Amino acid sequence: MTSQLIDQHEYTRAGNLTRRFTEVYGHAPDGVWWAPGRVNLIGEHTDYNDGFVLPFAIDRAAMVAVRLRRAGEPNPEAVELASTYAPEGERLARARFTVPGLTPGADGDWGAYPAGVVHVLAGLDNVKVPGFELLLDSTVPVGAGLSSSHAVEVATIVALNDLLGLDLGRPAMALLTQQAENDFVGAPTGIMDQSASLMGRAGGALFLDCRTLESHVVPLPLAEHGFTVLVIDTKVAHSHADGGYAARRASCERGAATLGVASLRDVPADVDLAALDEETARRVRHVLTENARVLATVERLRSGDIAGIGELLTASHASLRDDYEVSCPELDLAVEAALAAGAVGARMTGGGFGGSAIALTPVSHERQVREAVLHGFAGTGLQAPDIFTVLPASGAQQL
């Protein structure tokens, strides 16, 4: 895979992970692979409705060191996993399985993500996945809506694709990791997160048509225009495998069926929603207006109007809060405080029910926005959020 620009710090991380792998398993890995998390700039809950999304890969990533088992080694079909993201008091989190013994839904812990990738690859024609050893380290916050689980899946599939010589294209790997998430992990997610992690580019956002899977990089030169994206991690954990996400998806499917179309992508923007019950109509209205906001955002970015997308981000949050009902008080507070302190736009990002908000902020206002958000949370007795900046980063690759 083509090497792309990555910060030198990540190569230092890779060297440290290689040494740690050698300590854990007694020999060096075959290589180290890197897959970023993502921020969805705009286009929420549109991906599984065949709509449009505009995520960007971020400079926080999952990293895996991997070594395939050699012929003649004991337990040739055994997969051993270790992660530096370990429970308090433990050096490493561990998981183990055999390739033939994988059962969808059997393991709901972190090991389910690489296991799901192994399961879908092993199901391909003429592909035999041997046992291997893997050590994971990630800087993508867990439960923050930045796609930490997909980063693990993408790092795993890119590593195995290279090591096994499968020659899978990136759109194919996105579909396979979506299949792993849907069928093995049991989370009915769309195609956006994997695509951003696989096909992201430094300095750009990925405009993705989730029906055709066609994608284009749209310029997102934040620093050049004096802007930054602040991520406000509310620390309210969420999970795509819970009932709220699945319920929203089912509601969209009912709406499409009632309107007589295959998906909400086929519904015209001026459709009469009177045939739908009130809740379903609100869900459908969000998807239709959100698709329009994505297209408008792309148009403004292509014309170089960074500040002009702010109002679209804020309108997206209002729709997610009121029509799709996937926000929460902490996310609403983060958005309101950021806007009041000088952010030009802000919204929740990710599936919702917790996680993070983003604020498009002039660099000159970054400090006051941070302070206003922290003050707002402190004033309501809430746990202080983590606040950090992210930049558009390169897609998954070997280091």
Helices and strands as residue ranges (DSSP letters): H 8-25, E 31-42, G 47-49, E 52-68, E 78-83, E 93-98, H 112-122, E 132-138, H 148-164, H 170-179, I 180-185, H 192-199, E 204-209, E 215-219, G 223-225, E 227-233, H 243-259, G 264-266, H 278-302, G 307-309, H 310-322, H 329-340, E 345-349, E 356-362, G 363-365, H 366-379, E 386-390, E 397-398
